[in-house]
Amino acid sequence: MINVQDHGSERPAGKPPSGLEGFPGDPARARDAEPVSLAASMRRQAAACRTLGSPLYARLLEAAAQDLGADGPTREVVAGKVVDTPLRFMAALHRLVLTGGAPDLARHYPSAGGQAGGDPWPPFRRVLAERRDEIRALLDLPCQTNEVGRSAALLGGFLVVARETGLPLALAEIGASAGLNLRWDRYRYETAGSAWGDPASPVVFADAFAGTHPPFDVRVKVRERLGCDRAPLDPASARDRLTLLSSVWADQVERIRRLEAALGVAARVRAVVERTEATEWLVRRLADTRPGNATVVFHSIVEVYLSAEQRGRISELLEDAGARATRTAPLAWLRFEHAWDSPLGLECEVTLTTWPGGERRVLATALPHGPPVRWVGPT
């Protein structure tokens, strides 16, 4: 149980990859929850959870979708509320479990010391019925994971930029949430007898890469860690840490432990995340070319939250800044985003565009939570 002493992100606009939830994008879901459409979203998210290794959430979302259609307690909980993704619904219940408000359900939640097995739906449904008003209030809270596993996907891009420029890196992250991926260089990445990063780091990615890996012989100096987010979270805040933990799927304990370790790193390594809109922040950030440093603008699973206009404006700003880039003040745009032609909408690509020159390369592919990463870039 987590005791709280004090009580990311761009919102959806545009089409989500292949309609799968967890990567919101349908503007219809930003309205009050409509039972038919929300039930369909829950079923799609259940399929995604099953594919991504969360049988607990797959079972609960499938049952909640059926309960919603049968006018069960699920409908009473979400009635009139904005439920832009089923994962907001699941985060609300997870938060209740983590704070000790649902002990019977906690027995099925590995994140709270429970065990996988048995049917979690009956206690889940009872909590919905008995704690309706409390859960409805929790639905107003954000659902942000700040998935640390995405650092493993992004790692190779940072290493390529450092090797090719020979300069310190000035990091600039869009949609940074709590800024945990701004500390990527303080984590340890291991694969097939090779590794990169601090051996003493509490954040360790074992078997981070499937097959080949990025150039691990590169030394990196990070000169600056800046980011922006419409709703940034403070890793020093107990309330915000609980928001992050609640948003991770309750039966994926490795992700939860990694998040907890990354929050520990954040307490020691400073990063600044500004509360602002991405394009406005990028205009100001790119106005200073940071001579003697390689500026790396990066983001992970953010484009799906942006409108076509916002995505176009970000591209325009980076291309304009790229035209001014020099060998002593280069610019890189590193992205870990959905491959829109992926059959299930789950496959993501790591792409890198560098200036001067504007060369664009695909470096890797991975699922949205990161490892294992399939590296296809230079070694």
N, C-alpha and C positions, 0 to 999 in steps of 0.2 A: 504494500500500500504506500502511496506517495502522500506526504503531508505538505500542504501548501501554506506558506506563511504569508504571502501577499497574493492578493487576487488581482505567403507570399505570394502582397502578391497580386499580380494582375488578375482581373476577373475575366471569365470566359467571354469570348466574342469570336465567331467564326465556326467552322465545321470541325468537330473532333475527328481524329483518325479512325476511320471505319466505324464510328459510332460507339466505340468502347469508352466506358466511363473511367474515372480516376485520372483522366487527362481531359478536363472539362472543356467544352467549346460550344455547346449548343445554347444560343441565347434564350431559347424557350425555357431552359432549366433555371434561368435567373429570375423567373417569376414565381409566384406562390406555387407550391407543390400541387400538381394535378395528378390524381391517383393513377390514371392509365399511363401517362408518360413517365411518371416516377417509377412505377412498377416495371416498365420496360427497361428503364435505366438501371434499376437494381439487378435485373436479370443479366444485362450486358456486363455490368460490373462484376457480378458473380462469376461469369465466364472468364473475365480478365484475372480475377483473384485466383481462380483455379489454375489458370495457365502460369501465373507468377508465383505459385507455391503457397497459397493461403486457403487450405480447405475449410478452415473455420469461418472465414468471411464469406467464402463461396456458399456454404450451407446456410448461414444466417441471412444473407441477402436474398437467396432463392426463397427461403421461408417468409421473409419480410415482404417480398413482392407478392406472394400468394396471400398473405395476411392482409395486405393493403387492398387487394381485390375483393377480399371477403368481408370488408368493413370491420376488421379486427382492430386491436389497439394501435397498430402501426399507423392507421389512417388518422386516429385521434391525435397522435403525437405530431404528425407532420401537417395537419390541417392548417391552412393559412400561413404556413412558414415558407421561407425561401430555402429550398434544399437544392442548391445548384449542382450537387453531385452526391450520389449515395455515400461517398466516403465522409461527407460532413455528418451524415446520420450515424455512421459507424464510429466516427471520432467522438461524438457526444456520448455514446454508450461506453466507449473505452475510457473516456475521462471519468465517468461515474464509477467504473470498476476500479481504476487506479487510485481514486480517492476514498475507497472503502465503502462506496454507496450501494454496491450490489454484490454482497459476499457469495450468494449462491451462483451467480453468473461467473464470478471470479474463479470458481473451481474449474471452469472450462477455458480460462484465459492464461496461457503460459506467461504472458507479460506480468501477470499478478501472482505468479507462483502456481497457477493451476496446471492441469494436465489435459492434453488433447485426448479425446475419446468420449464416448457417450454422446448423447444428443444435446447440444447447447441451446436449441431453440426453445424448449419449454421455460427454462429460467430467463432467457432473453425476453420472451413474450410477457412473462410475469412482471419483469422490470418495466417494460413499456406501459403496462396497465397500472402498476402501482406507483411509478415515479413519473407520470406523464408530464406534469407541470415543470418539474426540474429538468427533464430531458428537453422539453420545448425551449427552455431558457438556454440550454447548452447549444442548441442548434443555431443560435445567433453568433456563436464564437467561430473564428476562422478554422479552416482545415489546412494546415501547412506542415509538410514533412521536413523541408530542407534536407532532402535525401543525401546523406554523406557518401553513399555508394557511387554517386555521379562523379565524385572526384577521381575515382579509378578510371572512368571513361574519359575524363578531361585530361588526365595526367600526361598522356602522350603528346597532346597538342602543346602544352606548356613546355615540355622537354624539347620538342622540335624547334619552337621559337627561341628558346634559350641557346640551343646548339647553333642554329643558323645565324643568329644575330650576335652572340657573344656578349650580350648586355644583360644587366639586371632587369627584372620584370616589374612593371607598374600595372597592377591588376585592377580591372574595372568590371564589376559583375552587375548585370541587369537581372532584376528579380531575385535579389540575394537572400531574402528572408532573414534568418539570423546570422548570415555570413559564414556559415560553417565551411562552405566550399571555397571561401577566400583563404582558408588555412590549409589548403590541400598539400602544401609542401611540408607540413608538420606531421604527415601521416606516413605509414609504412606500407609499401606495395611489394608483394612477394609472388613469385611464380617460377616453377620448374627450376629450382636451384639458384635463381637470380632474384635480386631485390633492389628497390630504390627507396630512399628515405631513412629517417632516424630509427635505428634498431630499438630504441627505448620508447618509441611513440606508443601511447595506449591505443591508438587507432591503427589496426593492422588488417590489411586486405590479403588474406591467404588465397592462393590460386586466383589472383586478380585477372589473369589473362588466359585465354584458351589458345594454346599454340604459341606463336611468336609474340614478342612484346616490344614496347617502345625502346628507344636508346637509353639504357640505364646508366651509361657512362658519362652523363651530363651533370655538371654541378650547376645549381640554380640559386640565385640570390633574388629574393623578392623585396623590392624597395618600397612598395606601397600596396595597401589593401583597401580599396574603396568599392562601394556598391550602392545600389538604390533599390527601393521596393515601395509599393504603395502602402503596404501594411507590414513594416519590418518587425521582427521579434527580437527581444533582448535576451541573449543567452544567460545573462546574469539575473534575470527575473524568474522567480519560481513559477509564476503564472504562465509565462511564455514557454518555459521549459516543459511544463505540463501540456501546453498546447501542442508542442512538437511531439512529445511522447505519445499523446493520445491519437495523433494522426498516423502513427505507424501501425501496421496491421498486427493485431495482438498475438498471433501465433508465429510471427517472424522475429524470434528472440535475438537472432544475430544482428538484425538491423537495429533493434532497440539498444543492444549493448554497444554497438558502434556509435549510435547517436549519443548515448550517455558519455562515452569516451571523448567524442568530438566536443561536447559541451565543456568537458574538463580542459581540453586544449584551448578552447575559446576564452576561458577564464585567464589564460596566460599570454595569449597572442592577440594583439589589438587589431581590430578591423573596424572600419566606420561604414555603416549602412544608413543612407539618408532616406527619409520618408518623402518620396516625390515620385512623379511620373517619369517613365523611362526616357522618353524623347527629350523632355526639358532638361533632365540631368545630363544626358549624353551631349547635348549642345555645349553645356558648361565644361564638362570633363574634357571633351575633344578640343576645346579652344586652347588648351595648354598641351603642347606636344611632348613635354617632358624630355628634353634633349639628354642624351646619355642613357636613356632607358628604352626598353621595348614595351610599348603600351599594349596590353592584351585585354580587349573587350570580350567578355564571355558570358554565356548563359546556358542553362540546362532545363529542358522541358518548360520553356517560357513562351515560345511562339504561339502555342495553342491557346494561350490566355489573351493574346493580343488581337486586335482587329487587323484587317488587311491594310488599312491606312497606317496603323502604328508600325506594322512590320515593314511597310514600304518606306516610311519615314526613317526608321532605324537604318535600313540598308542605304538610303540616300545620304544620311549623315556620315556613315562609315566610309562610303565611297568618296565623299567630298574630303573627309579627313585623310583618306588614303592617298589622294592626289597630292597632298601636302607633305606626306611622309618622306623621310630621308633615311639614309643608312645609319645615321647617328640618332635618329628619332623615328624608328620604324613603328608600324601599327599592325596588329593582328586581330582577327575576328574569329574566335573559337566558339563553336556551337555543338551542343549535344541535344538534338531535337528529333522529333518523329520523322521517320521515313514515310512520307504520305502514301506511297504505293505499297506499303507493307500489308499483306493479306489480312492480318488480325488487328492492324493498327498499333502493334506493340513494339515492333522493331524500330530502333533509333540509330541515327548516324552521328558520328563525330566528324565535323568538317572544319577546315582551317583555311582562311583567306589571309594572305599577307601582302603588305605594302612596304616599300615600293614594288610595283609590278602587278598586284591584284591577282596573284595566282590562287586558285581555289583547289583544295585537295580533300578527298575523303580519307580519313585516317583510321576509322574503326567503326564497328557496329556493336550494339549491346541492347539489352532490354532496359526499360525505364529506370529500374533501381540500380543499374550499374553492372557489377561483376556477374559472370565472367565476360570480359571484353574481348572481342575478336579484332585484333590489331592488323591492319592492312597497310599501314604507313611505313615510313623508312625505319630501319633498325640500326 
